[in-house]
Structures are given as structure tokens and as C-alpha cells.
Amino acid sequence: MAMAAAEIEALIRAALPDAVVEIRDLAGDGDHYAAHVVSPAFAGLSRVAQHKLVYEALGGRMGGALHALQLTTAVPN
């Protein structure tokens, strides 16, 4: 069962409401996505901690409904 890009975006926005979220379907199969997430919540956090926040927002769907996510995060300028 694949996830839609809109569902991934909604989950991330629910956890990080101030985030700017861009989702791209890399393979056109609904299984391999790239996400770029920019949020003030990432200020002062390591890249690993930033990614952990996003993965937590996905509620354990990584490796299940969501097969692969190429994730980049940033703090707004």
C-alpha cells in the first residue's frame, strides 16, 4: 500500500505547522519520494535531529507504507 505525496505532506505539516514542505515522487510509483522541509523548529538542531523530527511526524510509516524517502531539511533564512 503506497502513500500519496499529499498524505506525506499532511503528516509533516501536522507535526511542523510552520514548515514549508515540498514532496516529489522520484520514480512515479508512489513508493520513492524526496522531501524538502524548511522549518524554524529545526533551529539549533543537528541534521540528524532535524530528520528525526520529520520521521517521527510520519508515525512509523517508513519502511512500511512509505518505502523510501530522500530527505533534506533546512532552517529558514
Secondary structure, 3 states (H helix, E strand, C coil): CCCCHHHHHHHHHHHCCCCEEEEEECCCCCCEEEEEEECHHHCCCCHHHHHHHHHHHCCCCECCCECEEEEEEECCC
